[in-house]
């Protein structure tokens, strides 16, 4: 039997889409009051879409984690689905986004949503909106909507915008991509010029010695992924010295159970192997100081996501966390 909360993801998704469409339609209006409403709608759209993603995973994730009554009220243990909206306390968009990053590390840091929320807050608290900021916030919302729909398998992103708004949003995204590429080119140029200016008075041999020492400096960035994060050495696209390419690691759904046998042929344990996808999230060069975020690093030739050739063995915590895998139960099944 369907639970009353089963409709919550769609309700939140619809509300978010309505707010997003209003913002797209009115962000360039000449009336200050309309711009304020557009900025407020941007914030509503972003927050409600985050909540729709959480509700799709588990409606209990919508609750403020510190309020036990709210956690119960939004759980499926509340069989009636009745909610007292005056006493209910929900999670914040920031806490919700942190949960979603555990599910999908490709979301990256919430820079875009933070900008949207700052634009919303200025409109909400002091009734001020900068038209240039609002236009940029709309572009950032459009990008975020695309990312979050990866966590909404039952919903179609084109339907979110609708046939009248989708062409405008597509144009906004294209403009964003062009802007990111221009910024990447500028960063590469600046880093190239900087590296060329290093130690001009040194002999070539001495200069090479110093550059090797600079290359050996440890990475300073910290990135996080659902299953972990790593960095690998990678040639810098600006100075061609050795830099650090940061990846998030994401376990795939192709887990395979492999029994271990003792000398008598009896199963004494079961381990699980899975494939891992490496997702590029950032790049830093200790020599020319090039620093690229996720939007930029994926535009660099030769840097792509990839599935590792060899599978990895999950430890017990990973098995429980990502697959609900009960080792004792599976062991019995193999006996």
Beta strands, then each sheet from edge to edge (+ up, - down):
strand 1: 229-235
strand 2: 242-251
strand 3: 256-261
strand 4: 267-274
strand 5: 276-284
strand 6: 291-292
strand 7: 306-307
strand 8: 312-313
sheet 1: 1+ 2- 5+ 6-
sheet 2: 1+ 2- 5+ 7-
sheet 3: 3+ 4- 8+
end
